Amino acid sequence: MPDSYQDPSGNTEAFRAFAHPSTESPAESPAESPAAVKPSTNLPLIVGGIVAALAVIALITWLAL
């Protein structure tokens, strides 16, 4: 390994520069502000459950014939 290589985990400043490559400071980041946080929705889970239930009902009906 060359001597000029600096491990990002070696100090806090290097790690932060590695982990947050954007030029914005973490306090200015819109993704971390409370107003930018969107509430999670269960819609995909509900739709997936309905599709799975219909598939099971269709399978049972097909096997019963």
C-alpha positions as CSV (number, residue, x, y, z in Angstrom):
1,M,0.0,0.0,0.0
2,P,1.5,3.4,-0.9
3,D,2.5,5.7,1.9
4,S,0.3,8.5,0.5
5,Y,-2.9,6.5,1.1
6,Q,-4.9,7.8,4.0
7,D,-7.5,5.4,5.6
8,P,-10.8,7.2,5.9
9,S,-11.4,5.5,9.2
10,G,-8.2,6.9,10.6
11,N,-9.7,10.2,11.8
12,T,-13.2,11.7,12.1
13,E,-12.6,14.5,9.5
14,A,-11.4,12.0,6.8
15,F,-14.3,9.6,7.6
16,R,-16.9,12.4,7.3
17,A,-15.5,13.5,4.0
18,F,-15.6,9.9,2.8
19,A,-19.1,9.2,4.1
20,H,-20.6,12.5,3.0
21,P,-19.0,13.4,-0.3
22,S,-21.4,16.3,-1.0
23,T,-20.2,19.9,-0.5
24,E,-23.1,20.7,1.9
25,S,-22.6,20.5,5.6
26,P,-24.7,17.8,7.3
27,A,-26.8,20.5,9.0
28,E,-27.7,22.0,5.6
29,S,-28.7,18.7,4.1
30,P,-32.4,18.7,3.2
31,A,-32.7,14.9,3.6
32,E,-32.0,15.2,7.3
33,S,-34.3,18.1,8.1
34,P,-37.6,17.0,9.9
35,A,-39.7,18.8,7.3
36,A,-38.2,16.7,4.5
37,V,-38.9,13.4,6.1
38,K,-41.9,11.7,4.5
39,P,-44.1,9.4,6.5
40,S,-43.8,5.8,5.5
41,T,-46.8,4.1,4.0
42,N,-48.0,0.6,4.2
43,L,-49.7,0.7,0.8
44,P,-47.3,-1.7,-0.9
45,L,-47.6,-4.2,2.0
46,I,-51.4,-4.0,1.9
47,V,-51.5,-4.5,-1.9
48,G,-49.0,-7.4,-1.7
49,G,-51.2,-9.0,1.0
50,I,-54.3,-8.7,-1.1
51,V,-52.6,-10.1,-4.2
52,A,-51.2,-13.0,-2.1
53,A,-54.7,-13.7,-0.6
54,L,-56.3,-13.7,-4.1
55,A,-53.6,-16.1,-5.4
56,V,-54.2,-18.5,-2.5
57,I,-58.0,-18.3,-3.0
58,A,-57.6,-18.9,-6.7
59,L,-55.2,-21.9,-6.1
60,I,-57.7,-23.5,-3.6
61,T,-60.6,-23.0,-6.0
62,W,-58.6,-24.5,-8.9
63,L,-57.6,-27.5,-6.8
64,A,-61.2,-28.0,-5.6
65,L,-62.5,-28.4,-9.2
